[in-house]
Structures are given as structure tokens and as C-alpha cells.
Amino acid sequence: EQCGYTVVSIFVNPTQFGPNEDYRRYPRKEGADLAACQKAGVDAVFLPSVQEMYPAGALATVTVGRLGEVLCGRRRAGHFDCVATVVAKLFLIVAPDKAFFGAKDYQQTVVVRRMVADLNFPLEVVVCPTVREADGLAMSSRNSYLSADERRQAAALSQALALGRDMIVKRHSPSAEVIAAMGEHLARAAPDGRTDYVQIVDPQELSEVAATDRPVLVALAVTFGDTRLIDNVLVPPRG
């Protein structure tokens, strides 16, 4: 709706998967993706191979510093450098005026926006609202890994975020109290999940904050079995 010509890139990027992550089994549904793009009125699909994106002997990469070392970056060393590198390559190949990213991967949007600003890419990054299932679970390719019981418990992620948002908006609760309450809810409603983190951070710098009297990002990551799910909510300042 915002652009006269729309290109969708579809690429499962091998470099951003860790050695024990799910690159080999990551869902690949090319036929369904292409059908969805056609239904949505997409003009072109860029569907490169790994060899096209990473020719033999390539050396240059993008690094993003501290923005890639917090939140999910604490457990995924180098992940966001690889994300930034492949996104930079996609930008240079497609040459868009606007690039659209989902808010579910909020840290990724911060990294990409900073890269665009710092490296003078001539484009605008647009962050789109997270798309959710009926019970609030953020849509993700990895949701298909969950068992029926894990899928039921996974709704606790969005519930915990709603709880945190309400504590901030209605009661102006400090970060420590919000995090504790969210952790208790996750432990109760998702007993099979392992909470990797629940954090409240500055939306631009991703640094932890103690007070919630300004805009904050409430973010969490929970693992069921081998399936790691992330979600977040952006909370405006109180009042």
C-alpha cells in the first residue's frame, strides 16, 4: 500500500544459525510462500541460493557492536552481525526505497535501523506490528515445532507481556517488580518452558532501565524443548 512496486526476499540465511541451532530443519515452504506473495499482489520475489548470496572467497562483513550483544545476542554470539550482513546484501541487490520488518524481531529492527543510519543506506526502515494467533502467540515459523501441550502453554508469553504492560501503564511499577511478576506468570502458565530472559530496556539503545516513566520495551524469550520463542511489547510513557 505504501509503494508502487513490491519485492519480497525469501532466504534462510545459514550464517545466522548457531552450530547447535535448527538451520537444517528450519521450515521451508517455498510453494506456500510464493502463493501468499501472489495473493498479496507482490510484483517480484527474490529467492536466491546460498551460493548466490555467499560466493566462495567472500570476506567482508558488517558488525553491529553492543546492539548485537544484549537480549538475544547474549546467547547467540555473532548472530546479529550475520543478520546485518545479509540484510545489507539484500538492500544492495534489491535497492528498495522502503524496507519492512516485523516488530516481533524488535532487536533486529534496531540493528537494521542503526546500520542504515550509520552506513548511509538510501532507504527508510518501516517496522510493522507483530501478527498474532487468536490466543495472542506471535506468529513464527518455529511455532510448528511445538507439541499440542507446548503450543497451549506458549500463549503465556503474550499474557506475560500484557501483564507487564498493564503494571507499567496502570501502576507505574518499576522494572524489577514487573520482571518478577512476569516471571511468576511464565513459571505458572508455561511449566514446560525455560525462561531465557525477561527484560525491560530502552527501545533505541536496548540497555536495561530501572524506571518505567519513559517509553520502554518489555521483551522475553522462552524455550520449549529445542524451540526458542521470542516476543515483546513497546510501552509508552505513563500518563
Disulfide bonds with the S-S distance in Angstrom:
none
